[in-house]
Amino acid sequence: MKTILEKIRENAAALGEQTVYSVYYMNNYAGGGREFPHLTWKELDEYSGKLAAYLHRTCRTKTPVVVYGHKDPWMLVCFLACVRSGRAYCPVDTSVPPARVRAILEDVSPETVLATEPLEYSGAPVLDKAALLAAAEGEPGQLGPEHAVSGEDTFYIIFTSGSTGTPKGVQITRNCLDCFIQWGITLGRGLDGGRRRVFLNQAPFSFDLSVMDLYLSLYTGGHLFALSREVQGDMGALLDALSCSGAEVWVSTPSFADLCLSDKKFREELLPRLELLLFCGETLTNRTAERLAAAFPRAETVNTYGPTESTVAVTQVRVTPELLRQSPLPVGAEKPGTWIFIQDAQGNDLPDGEVGEIVIAGDSVSTGYWKKPELTGRVFGSRSIGGTVYRTYRTGDAGTKRGGQLYYQGRMDFQVKLHGYRIELGDVEGNLLKLDGVRAAAVLPVERDGKVRSLTAYVAAERSGDDFADGQRLRAALKALVPDYMIPKKFVFLDRLPMTGNGKVDRKALGGSGK
Amino acid sequence: MEEMILAILAEACEDESVKDHLDIDLFESGLMDSLAFAELVFGLEDKLGVIISPSEIERDKMNTPRKILELVKERAGS
C-alpha cells in the first residue's frame, strides 16, 4: 500500500503538464472567459516541494500551519508543502468570519500563516500569494521525502463547532487518511486504475467532506474541478460551471444536490460523463435519491456516513432501486478496518435492532482534539479487536444496526447537522449572548422528513416593538461572529425563556410554542 | 391561488411572516437562501404544476413575495 504522499509524487511524475486542479469563479461566468485558474501536476509537486523547503528552513517548530483562503489553486500547494515539511495544516475558509478565524489562530498559535486571500493577523507572519510564490521560487530545490509527516503524525486539523461557542480542532493522522483512501477508492465500481477521472468539489476545504474529493482525486491521478461559493449561489453560473466541469465523480452534501435538482436542466445531458455520486454530511432522503436516479439513470449513487473525528466517512451503501423501497435509507456497512458498536449510556454493546449511541472503533479514528485533553478523554477511548488495539470515538449520534446495515437516527445531544454543516446549538447560543441587549437565548432545530431544515432562535432581549426588525438586527450582528450557515433563520422574541425545574431552558416548551 | 402560493412560500422559508411582508427582500433579510428557493420551486411544481427554472430567472425578479405571486400567477395562467 502506497501512502498518499508517495502516490502524489508518482502521479506528478507521470502526469506532468496535465491539470490536477481547477476552479470556476464567478468571473468565469460574468464575461471573464473560459480560463479557469488551475494548477498542473508538475506545478503542484514542484511548488509544494520548494515551499516545504522554505518552511523547513524558516520555521523553528513543527507547530501546525494555518492555511487560509477560498479554493485558490495555491491552497493545495500549501497543504502539501506543510505535510511535506513534517507539519500538519489547518484549512480555514473565507466563509469563517474574522472573529472566529482569530479564535482558531489563537488556538493553533501557528509560527506562520499561509493565506491566499487577505487576512489580518499580528500573531505570526502571514504569507500572501505573492510571498508564497516568491518563497517557493526562492528555494534551490524540493525538500526530501524523509522530512514529511510520518504515519502517526497529524496530517490535518479541521475545526468544527464546539458546544461552548469556540470551535475545536479534530486531528487526523496520515495513517487515518491513508486508511480512508484505501477504502474510498473502492467506492462505486472502483476509482483506482484505468483512467483518470474528473472529481467535483463543492465543499470548502475547511469542511472535511472536501477531503473525500481532494484526496481521492489526488490519489487516483485525477483532476479536481472546484465550484466557488459565489457560483453555488447563482443557478445560471452553477449550471454553466457543471457543464464545463466534465465531472465523472460527484461529491457533495445531499442539500447541494437538492439545490441543483430544483432546475430541470440538471440531468444527464448536462453531465454526460457522470458515473458516481458520493454523498456524505447529512441524511440522504428517499426523495432526493429518487430525483437523482431519475435525472442520472446511468450513474451510481453511494450514501456514506461518518463524523470528522473518524476521517470523513466510515460506512457506505449503494442506493439501488431495491434499497429505495426502504425509508429511511440506511447509511451502510462499515469499511474494512472499522467496527461500529451501538452502545447504551453505560457503554454496553447493544444487540442488533436496538437503538443506542453509535461508537466507532478503527484505523481512521482521530487521535483527539487539538490541545483539549479533557474533551478528548470524554469521547475518545480504545478497544481491543482481534488482538489489535484501536482508537474509539463516541459520536453522540443515535443509531441502530439491522442486517449489517447502520441506520442513523439523529443526535443524542445539542448538536445538529444542517445542510451538511455540523453545528453545536450551544455555539450559536453562546454567540447570541454576546450581542447587545440579549439576556437569554436558546436555539432549536426545525425538522422535516427526519432532516434538519433550519434553526430557530428564541431570545429574551430588549424589544423595540417591531420583532421583525429586531430579528433583522440580531441576524446582522451575529453575522460578524459565526459563519452564515450557523445563523438562525427565524428569531422568536420572548420576555423570558421557559425554564425546567432544575433551572435549564425548557427546550420542549419552546419546541411547542415556536411552530 | 394567492393563498396557496403564499403558503408554499411560507413553508419554503419556514416563516409565516412572509405573508405579511409582501415587499421584503427575501434574500437580503435572510428569509430565503438558495436551498429555500429550491424548496419553493419543488413546492410550486408539486402543488400547482408550475415549473420555474432557477437558472432562467434573475434573482431580482423573484426576490419579494409580491414578485413571486405575480410571476407564478402569470405562469399558471399561460
Boltz contact constraints between the chains, C-beta under 6 A:
constraints:
  - contact:
      token1: [A, 233]
      token2: [B, 34]
      max_distance: 6.0
  - contact:
      token1: [A, 235]
      token2: [B, 54]
      max_distance: 6.0
  - contact:
      token1: [A, 235]
      token2: [B, 55]
      max_distance: 6.0
  - contact:
      token1: [A, 236]
      token2: [B, 55]
      max_distance: 6.0
  - contact:
      token1: [A, 239]
      token2: [B, 55]
      max_distance: 6.0
  - contact:
      token1: [A, 255]
      token2: [B, 35]
      max_distance: 6.0
  - contact:
      token1: [A, 258]
      token2: [B, 38]
      max_distance: 6.0
  - contact:
      token1: [A, 259]
      token2: [B, 34]
      max_distance: 6.0
  - contact:
      token1: [A, 259]
      token2: [B, 35]
      max_distance: 6.0
  - contact:
      token1: [A, 259]
      token2: [B, 38]
      max_distance: 6.0
  - contact:
      token1: [A, 262]
      token2: [B, 38]
      max_distance: 6.0
  - contact:
      token1: [A, 262]
      token2: [B, 41]
      max_distance: 6.0
  - contact:
      token1: [A, 262]
      token2: [B, 54]
      max_distance: 6.0
  - contact:
      token1: [A, 263]
      token2: [B, 53]
      max_distance: 6.0
  - contact:
      token1: [A, 263]
      token2: [B, 54]
      max_distance: 6.0
  - contact:
      token1: [A, 263]
      token2: [B, 55]
      max_distance: 6.0
  - contact:
      token1: [A, 264]
      token2: [B, 53]
      max_distance: 6.0
  - contact:
      token1: [A, 446]
      token2: [B, 14]
      max_distance: 6.0
  - contact:
      token1: [A, 454]
      token2: [B, 14]
      max_distance: 6.0
  - contact:
      token1: [A, 475]
      token2: [B, 30]
      max_distance: 6.0
  - contact:
      token1: [A, 489]
      token2: [B, 14]
      max_distance: 6.0
  - contact:
      token1: [A, 490]
      token2: [B, 15]
      max_distance: 6.0
